[in-house]
Amino acid sequence: MQTSRIETPSPDGGTDDAERAGAGPGRDLSPLLAGAATAVGAAGALLTLTGTDSPLRGPCTLFLLLAAPAAAVGSGLRGLEPLGRAIAALAGAVALNMLVAQGMLAVHRWSVRGGVVAVTLLSLLLLLSVLAGRTIRSRNRPNSDNTD
């Protein structure tokens, strides 16, 4: 037999422990994780572009090559559910990497450094175009305060 616990409000009018647990400083880790991902990507770019022989160069560069285009593609897919958005962003990142590699091989200019630079620049351009589109749409949206 299972018993259920009836909780009474505290005399000082405070909330119970379950509600207080969700309000602490560790509740939202998104900015921290985004900062850590940016640091790992920047380390991968730095290690690759400088040609440093480090065991972290490969994993950090791979993270950069997947995370930068995925973040750019994912920023444009705000309407999807989180799982569908993550899958579509990862597929877009793989497609962008393959297109860059194919283009570089087609013109006989393949290099790891060039690939990292090309993918980073294309990801940045894609992200900036999404942000510019949002800015333009928000400026063109009719204002509810303006009653003509």
LOBAFI-732534 format. One record per atom (N, C-alpha, C): x, y, z; residue number from 1. Coordinates in steps of 0.05 Angstrom, whole numbers, plus 5000, padded with zeros to 4 digits. Atoms other than C-alpha are relative to their C-alpha. Layout:
# residues N
> X  Y  Z  NUM;
...
***
This chain:
# residues 148
> 5017  4977  5000  1;
> 5000  5000  5000  1;
> 5018  5025  5000  1;
> 4984  4976  5003  2;
> 5027  5068  4981  2;
> 4985  5023  5014  2;
> 5012  4977  4987  3;
> 5015  5129  5023  3;
> 5009  5025  4986  3;
> 4993  4974  5011  4;
> 5014  5199  4998  4;
> 5003  5020  5022  4;
> 4994  4981  4980  5;
> 5042  5256  5037  5;
> 4985  5026  4994  5;
> 5014  4974  5003  6;
> 4999  5318  5047  6;
> 5018  5021  5011  6;
> 4983  4979  4991  7;
> 5040  5380  5050  7;
> 4984  5025  5007  7;
> 5013  4976  4992  8;
> 5018  5440  5088  8;
> 5018  5024  4995  8;
> 4982  4977  5004  9;
> 5043  5510  5073  9;
> 5014  5008  5026  9;
> 4985  4992  4977  10;
> 5096  5536  5119  10;
> 4988  5025  5012  10;
> 5012  4977  4987  11;
> 5077  5588  5170  11;
> 5010  5027  4989  11;
> 4990  4975  5010  12;
> 5121  5641  5138  12;
> 4991  5006  4971  12;
> 5012  4995  5026  13;
> 5083  5635  5072  13;
> 5019  4992  4977  13;
> 4981  5009  5021  14;
> 5142  5605  5034  14;
> 4990  4977  4984  14;
> 5008  5023  5016  15;
> 5139  5551  4982  15;
> 5015  4975  5009  15;
> 4988  5025  4992  16;
> 5158  5479  4989  16;
> 5027  4996  4987  16;
> 4972  5005  5010  17;
> 5227  5449  4974  17;
> 5000  4995  4970  17;
> 5000  5006  5029  18;
> 5207  5425  4904  18;
> 4999  5025  4983  18;
> 5002  4975  5015  19;
> 5189  5495  4881  19;
> 5026  5017  5003  19;
> 4976  4985  4996  20;
> 5251  5526  4912  20;
> 5024  4988  4985  20;
> 4978  5013  5014  21;
> 5297  5475  4879  21;
> 5003  5009  4971  21;
> 4999  4991  5027  22;
> 5279  5500  4810  22;
> 5007  5029  4996  22;
> 4995  4971  5002  23;
> 5294  5573  4826  23;
> 5029  5007  5006  23;
> 4973  4994  4993  24;
> 5368  5567  4842  24;
> 5017  5008  4977  24;
> 4983  4991  5021  25;
> 5428  5591  4803  25;
> 5008  4978  4980  25;
> 4993  5022  5018  26;
> 5440  5522  4772  26;
> 4977  4992  4982  26;
> 5024  5008  5015  27;
> 5371  5521  4740  27;
> 5004  5001  4970  27;
> 4998  4996  5029  28;
> 5389  5547  4671  28;
> 5030  4999  4992  28;
> 4972  5004  5008  29;
> 5455  5520  4643  29;
> 5005  5007  4971  29;
> 4996  4994  5029  30;
> 5444  5542  4571  30;
> 5022  5020  4994  30;
> 4978  4981  5006  31;
> 5490  5603  4573  31;
> 5027  4988  5006  31;
> 4974  5012  4993  32;
> 5544  5563  4607  32;
> 5008  4979  4979  32;
> 4994  5020  5020  33;
> 5539  5506  4557  33;
> 5007  5014  4973  33;
> 4994  4985  5024  34;
> 5539  5556  4499  34;
> 5028  5012  5001  34;
> 4973  4989  4997  35;
> 5601  5589  4526  35;
> 5021  4978  4998  35;
> 4981  5022  5001  36;
> 5636  5522  4535  36;
> 5003  4990  4972  36;
> 4999  5009  5028  37;
> 5618  5501  4464  37;
> 5015  5020  4983  37;
> 4985  4980  5015  38;
> 5644  5567  4437  38;
> 5030  4998  5006  38;
> 4972  5002  4993  39;
> 5709  5558  4475  39;
> 5013  4975  4988  39;
> 4989  5024  5013  40;
> 5719  5487  4449  40;
> 5003  5004  4970  40;
> 4998  4994  5029  41;
> 5704  5509  4378  41;
> 5023  5019  4994  41;
> 4979  4981  5004  42;
> 5751  5568  4384  42;
> 5028  4987  5004  42;
> 4975  5015  4995  43;
> 5805  5522  4412  43;
> 5006  4982  4976  43;
> 4996  5016  5024  44;
> 5795  5475  4353  44;
> 5009  5016  4976  44;
> 4992  4983  5022  45;
> 5801  5531  4303  45;
> 5029  5010  5004  45;
> 4973  4990  4993  46;
> 5863  5559  4338  46;
> 5021  4978  4996  46;
> 4981  5022  5002  47;
> 5897  5491  4342  47;
> 5004  4992  4971  47;
> 4998  5008  5028  48;
> 5882  5476  4269  48;
> 5015  5021  4984  48;
> 4988  4979  5016  49;
> 5901  5543  4241  49;
> 5029  5005  5006  49;
> 4971  4997  4993  50;
> 5967  5546  4279  50;
> 5016  4976  4994  50;
> 4985  5025  5006  51;
> 5985  5474  4262  51;
> 5012  4988  5024  51;
> 4989  5011  4976  52;
> 5998  5456  4334  52;
> 4995  4970  5002  52;
> 5003  5029  4996  53;
> 6011  5382  4347  53;
> 4990  4995  5028  53;
> 5013  5005  4974  54;
> 5963  5368  4404  54;
> 4980  4978  4996  54;
> 5020  5021  5002  55;
> 5920  5308  4419  55;
> 4971  5011  4999  55;
> 5027  4988  4999  56;
> 5861  5356  4427  56;
> 4993  5013  4973  56;
> 5005  4986  5026  57;
> 5867  5385  4356  57;
> 4978  4986  4985  57;
> 5020  5015  5015  58;
> 5826  5330  4323  58;
> 4972  5002  5011  58;
> 5027  4998  4989  59;
> 5767  5327  4371  59;
> 4989  5028  5000  59;
> 5010  4972  4999  60;
> 5763  5403  4379  60;
> 4993  5010  4972  60;
> 5006  4991  5027  61;
> 5766  5414  4304  61;
> 4975  4986  4990  61;
> 5024  5014  5008  62;
> 5713  5360  4292  62;
> 4975  5013  5013  62;
> 5022  4986  4986  63;
> 5669  5394  4344  63;
> 4993  5026  4986  63;
> 5005  4974  5014  64;
> 5678  5461  4309  64;
> 4986  4995  4973  64;
> 5011  5005  5026  65;
> 5662  5431  4241  65;
> 4971  4990  5001  65;
> 5028  5008  4998  66;
> 5597  5401  4267  66;
> 4983  5021  5015  66;
> 5016  4983  4983  67;
> 5575  5452  4319  67;
> 4995  5027  4987  67;
> 5004  4974  5012  68;
> 5585  5517  4280  68;
> 4978  5000  4979  68;
> 5022  5000  5019  69;
> 5542  5499  4220  69;
> 4973  4991  5012  69;
> 5025  5009  4987  70;
> 5492  5463  4265  70;
> 4987  5023  5015  70;
> 5011  4977  4986  71;
> 5483  5525  4307  71;
> 4988  5020  4981  71;
> 5010  4981  5020  72;
> 5475  5568  4245  72;
> 4974  4990  4987  72;
> 5024  5011  5012  73;
> 5424  5521  4213  73;
> 4977  4999  5021  73;
> 5020  5002  4979  74;
> 5388  5510  4280  74;
> 4988  5027  5007  74;
> 5012  4973  4993  75;
> 5379  5585  4291  75;
> 4978  5008  4980  75;
> 5021  4994  5020  76;
> 5337  5588  4228  76;
> 4976  4982  5002  76;
> 5021  5020  4997  77;
> 5292  5530  4250  77;
> 4985  5003  5026  77;
> 5013  4994  4975  78;
> 5256  5563  4308  78;
> 4973  4986  5003  78;
> 5027  5011  4999  79;
> 5189  5532  4290  79;
> 4998  4971  5007  79;
> 5000  5028  4995  80;
> 5209  5460  4300  80;
> 5002  4993  5029  80;
> 4996  5010  4973  81;
> 5207  5418  4363  81;
> 5030  4996  5004  81;
> 4971  5002  4994  82;
> 5275  5411  4398  82;
> 5014  4976  4987  82;
> 4987  5024  5011  83;
> 5290  5340  4375  83;
> 5002  5002  4970  83;
> 5000  4997  5029  84;
> 5270  5353  4303  84;
> 5019  5022  4991  84;
> 4981  4978  5006  85;
> 5309  5418  4304  85;
> 5029  4991  5002  85;
> 4972  5009  4996  86;
> 5372  5384  4330  86;
> 5008  4981  4977  86;
> 4994  5019  5021  87;
> 5368  5328  4278  87;
> 5003  5015  4973  87;
> 4998  4985  5025  88;
> 5355  5377  4221  88;
> 5026  5018  5000  88;
> 4976  4983  4998  89;
> 5412  5423  4245  89;
> 5025  4983  4996  89;
> 4977  5018  5004  90;
> 5461  5364  4249  90;
> 5002  4991  4971  90;
> 4999  5008  5028  91;
> 5441  5340  4180  91;
> 5009  5023  4982  91;
> 4991  4976  5015  92;
> 5450  5411  4153  92;
> 5030  5004  5003  92;
> 4971  4997  4995  93;
> 5519  5414  4185  93;
> 5016  4980  4984  93;
> 4986  5021  5016  94;
> 5540  5348  4153  94;
> 4999  5007  4971  94;
> 5003  4992  5028  95;
> 5513  5372  4086  95;
> 5019  5023  4993  95;
> 4982  4977  5005  96;
> 5551  5438  4091  96;
> 5029  4991  4999  96;
> 4972  5010  5000  97;
> 5616  5402  4109  97;
> 5006  4984  4975  97;
> 4995  5016  5024  98;
> 5608  5354  4051  98;
> 5001  5018  4975  98;
> 5000  4981  5023  99;
> 5593  5411  4002  99;
> 5027  5015  4999  99;
> 4974  4986  4999  100;
> 5655  5449  4025  100;
> 5022  4981  4991  100;
> 4979  5019  5008  101;
> 5699  5387  4019  101;
> 4998  4993  4970  101;
> 5003  5006  5028  102;
> 5671  5370  3951  102;
> 5008  5023  4982  102;
> 4992  4976  5016  103;
> 5680  5441  3925  103;
> 5030  5004  5001  103;
> 4971  4997  4999  104;
> 5752  5444  3950  104;
> 5014  4978  4985  104;
> 4988  5022  5015  105;
> 5768  5376  3920  105;
> 4996  5005  4970  105;
> 5005  4995  5028  106;
> 5737  5397  3854  106;
> 5018  5020  4988  106;
> 4982  4980  5010  107;
> 5782  5457  3847  107;
> 5029  4995  5008  107;
> 4973  5009  4993  108;
> 5843  5419  3873  108;
> 5013  5019  5020  108;
> 4990  4983  4980  109;
> 5851  5465  3933  109;
> 4994  4989  5028  109;
> 5007  5011  4975  110;
> 5839  5417  3990  110;
> 5022  5005  5021  110;
> 4982  4999  4977  111;
> 5871  5433  4057  111;
> 4982  5001  5025  111;
> 5016  5000  4975  112;
> 5848  5424  4129  112;
> 4995  5029  5009  112;
> 5003  4972  4991  113;
> 5861  5497  4146  113;
> 4979  5014  4982  113;
> 5020  4987  5018  114;
> 5822  5520  4084  114;
> 4972  4990  5006  114;
> 5027  5011  4994  115;
> 5764  5474  4102  115;
> 4989  5012  5025  115;
> 5010  4988  4975  116;
> 5760  5501  4173  116;
> 4992  5029  4995  116;
> 5007  4972  5005  117;
> 5762  5572  4148  117;
> 4974  5002  4983  117;
> 5023  4999  5017  118;
> 5710  5559  4094  118;
> 4974  4993  5015  118;
> 5024  5008  4985  119;
> 5661  5523  4140  119;
> 4993  5021  5021  119;
> 5006  4979  4980  120;
> 5669  5576  4194  120;
> 4988  5025  4987  120;
> 5011  4976  5014  121;
> 5657  5633  4145  121;
> 4972  4995  4990  121;
> 5027  5006  5010  122;
> 5597  5599  4113  122;
> 4980  4998  5023  122;
> 5018  5001  4977  123;
> 5568  5585  4182  123;
> 4994  5028  5011  123;
> 5004  4972  4991  124;
> 5578  5657  4202  124;
> 4982  5015  4982  124;
> 5017  4987  5019  125;
> 5546  5682  4138  125;
> 4971  4990  5003  125;
> 5027  5011  4997  126;
> 5486  5635  4148  126;
> 4988  5011  5026  126;
> 5011  4989  4975  127;
> 5478  5658  4221  127;
> 4993  5029  4997  127;
> 5006  4972  5003  128;
> 5482  5731  4202  128;
> 4976  5005  4982  128;
> 5024  4996  5018  129;
> 5431  5723  4146  129;
> 4975  4993  5015  129;
> 5024  5006  4984  130;
> 5382  5690  4195  130;
> 4994  5023  5019  130;
> 5004  4978  4981  131;
> 5393  5746  4246  131;
> 4990  5025  4985  131;
> 5009  4977  5015  132;
> 5385  5799  4192  132;
> 4971  4997  4991  132;
> 5028  5005  5008  133;
> 5321  5767  4167  133;
> 4981  5004  5023  133;
> 5018  4995  4976  134;
> 5292  5768  4238  134;
> 4998  5030  5005  134;
> 5001  4971  4995  135;
> 5311  5841  4246  135;
> 4982  5014  4980  135;
> 5016  4988  5020  136;
> 5279  5860  4180  136;
> 4970  4993  5004  136;
> 5028  5007  4994  137;
> 5215  5821  4197  137;
> 4989  5014  5024  137;
> 5011  4986  4976  138;
> 5210  5853  4265  138;
> 4996  5030  4994  138;
> 5005  4972  5008  139;
> 5217  5923  4234  139;
> 4976  5003  4983  139;
> 5023  4998  5018  140;
> 5164  5909  4182  140;
> 4974  4992  5013  140;
> 5024  5009  4986  141;
> 5115  5881  4232  141;
> 4984  5024  5008  141;
> 5016  4976  4993  142;
> 5057  5929  4242  142;
> 5000  5003  5031  142;
> 4999  4993  4972  143;
> 5060  5963  4309  143;
> 4972  5004  5011  143;
> 5027  4998  4989  144;
> 4998  5957  4354  144;
> 4995  5028  5011  144;
> 5003  4973  4989  145;
> 5011  6027  4382  145;
> 4992  5020  4979  145;
> 5004  4982  5022  146;
> 5005  6059  4314  146;
> 4971  4996  4989  146;
> 5028  5003  5010  147;
> 4930  6069  4301  147;
> 4994  5024  4982  147;
> 5004  4978  5019  148;
> 4921  6110  4238  148;
> 4971  5002  4992  148;
***
